[in-house]
Amino acid sequence: MSGNDGDLDAIRQQRMAEIQARQQVAAQDVAQEQALQQAEMQKQAILRQFLTDGARTRLNSVRMSKPEFASQVEQQIIALAQSGRLGDKISESQMKDLLQKLSPSSRKSFDIKRR
């Protein structure tokens, strides 16, 4: 019977190690999720500070059709704000201009045909 008890103890220890590892992974996931939420809250606070209601509405409209592009615009605005290059709030018309300048579809391309 003593051999059986040793096997049971080894199995128990292995299971406890697995449970502890899962708990550590879960704790890391929770911490990572909290960090992402904190970063999102900071981003939204900066955007509220530097965008008028109209500009935020326009950016949210863009997000519905082009979420990646809207994220790029947000990152650009946040970078400008953090570097101190934004003085006043961005108005809706300024947002329209910014969206046009940053839009990949607005970039002109030239096709050169050789004869």
N, C-alpha and C positions, 0 to 999 in steps of 0.2 A: 504493500500500500504506500510506502514512503516514496516510491518512484512515481506513483500517480499524483501524490501531493505536490511533488516538484514540477510535474507537467502542468498541473492546475495553476500553481503559482506563476509559472512562466507565461501561461496564457493570460492570466489576470494582469500581469505587469505589461504585457504587450498591448492588451486592450486599454489599460489606463494610459499608456503612452500615446495610443491612437486618439483617445478622447482628448487628451491634453493638446495634442497637435491640432485637432479640429478646433478646439476652443481658441488656440492662438491665432489660427487662420481667420476665424470669425471675428476676433477682436481687431485684427489688422484690417479686415474688410470694413468694420464699423468706423475705425479711425480714418481710413481712406475716404469713406463716404462723407464723414463729417468735414474733412479737409476740402473735398469738392464742393460741399454746400457752403462752406465759409468763403471759398474763392468766388462762387457764384454770387453770394450776397454782396461781396466787396465790388464785384464787377457791376452789379445792378445799382449799387450806391453811386459809383462813379458816373454811370450813364445818367442816372437821375440828376446828378449835380451839373452835368455838362450838356444835357440835351433838353430842349423845350419839349412840351407835351406833343406838339405837332411833329417834331423830329423823331421822337420815340415811336409815335404812331406809324410814321412812314417806315422806320426801320423794322418795326414789327410786321408791317405789311410785306416788306421784302423777305423777311424770315419765313413767311408762309410759302413763298414760291421758291426761294433760294436760301435755305438755311446755312449752307457753307459760306456763301457770299456775305450774308448778314453777320456771321461770326467773324469773318475777316474784317469787316467794317468796324465792328465793335472793338476788335483788338487794335485796330489803327487809332480809333478815338481814344481808347484807354492809354495807349502809348503816348499819344500827343498830350493827354491830360497829365500823365505822370511825369512827363518831361517838362511840363510847365509852358507848353506852346499854345495852350488853349486859354484865352482870356475870358471871353464871355461864353454864354451858352450857345450851342449850335442851333440855329433856327431851322424851320422846315425847309425853307428855300436853300439854305446852306447845305442841309442834308441832301437835298435833291442834287445839288452840284457835286457834292462829295461822292454820292452814289454813281453819278454819271462818270466822274473821273476814274473811279476805281472799278467800274463795271468791265468785265472782260469782253462783253459784246460790243462795247463802245470803242474798243481799240480798232483802229483802221489796219487793214492788211492790204498789201499790194501784191498782185500777181504779175510777175514779169514773164512775158511770153517772148521767147526768142524765135526768130525766123530763120 
